[in-house]
């Protein structure tokens, strides 16, 4: 099963198309980075999220794009906080 997220008028496939979108966003950014929130936008499902996050972070890093954790998490945003933890573990 493939999950899609709509950003504007364009659905993003959370598998390869989602990764490609993250790579494109990171490459457009002068620091070659994407945010935790951008990563979560392309993978809204929660089943197996930690492993998927590790895989996405690994593939982004292999392609020269880093995931930045914002310093001011949104209050009560447990998904983003959990993602930050997983990404910190994956990048250390």
C-alpha positions in Angstrom: 0.0 0.0 0.0 1.3 3.4 -0.9 0.3 6.5 1.1 0.1 9.9 -0.6 0.2 13.3 1.0 -1.1 16.4 -0.8 1.1 19.5 -0.9 -0.7 22.1 -2.9 -2.1 20.3 -6.0 0.6 17.6 -6.1 0.3 14.3 -4.3 3.7 13.1 -2.9 4.2 9.3 -2.9 5.8 8.5 0.5 8.2 6.0 -1.0 10.5 7.0 -3.9 8.7 10.2 -4.9 8.7 11.4 -1.4 12.4 10.8 -1.1 13.0 12.5 -4.4 11.0 15.5 -3.2 13.1 15.7 0.0 16.3 15.5 -2.0 15.1 18.3 -4.3 14.1 20.5 -1.4 17.5 19.9 0.3 19.4 20.6 -2.8 17.5 23.9 -3.3 18.5 24.9 0.2 21.9 26.5 0.3 22.9 24.3 3.3 21.7 21.1 1.6 19.3 20.4 4.5 15.6 19.5 5.1 13.8 19.9 8.4 12.3 17.1 10.5 8.9 18.5 9.7 9.5 18.2 6.0 10.5 14.6 6.5 7.3 13.9 8.5 5.2 15.5 5.7 6.2 12.8 3.3 5.6 9.9 5.8 2.4 10.5 7.8 1.8 6.8 8.7 3.0 5.8 12.1 3.4 2.1 11.7 7.1 1.3 11.5 7.9 5.0 11.5 11.2 4.8 13.4 12.7 2.3 10.9 11.4 4.4 8.0 12.9 7.5 9.4 16.2 5.8 9.8 16.1 4.6 6.2 15.1 8.1 4.9 17.8 9.8 6.9 20.4 7.3 5.6 19.4 7.8 2.0 19.3 11.6 2.3 22.8 11.5 3.9 24.1 9.2 1.1 23.0 11.9 -1.3 24.5 14.8 0.5 21.3 16.1 2.3 21.2 16.5 6.1 18.2 16.6 8.3 18.1 19.5 10.6 16.3 19.4 13.9 14.7 22.8 14.7 15.7 24.2 18.1 12.2 25.1 19.1 9.8 22.2 18.9 6.1 22.8 18.7 4.5 22.4 22.1 2.7 19.1 22.3 4.0 17.8 19.0 5.0 14.3 20.1 5.5 13.0 16.5 8.1 15.7 15.7 9.8 15.2 19.1 10.0 11.4 18.5 11.3 12.0 15.0 14.0 14.3 16.3 15.1 11.6 18.7 15.2 8.9 16.0 17.1 11.3 13.6 19.6 12.2 16.3 20.3 8.5 16.9 20.5 7.9 13.1 23.0 10.7 12.6 25.3 10.1 15.5 
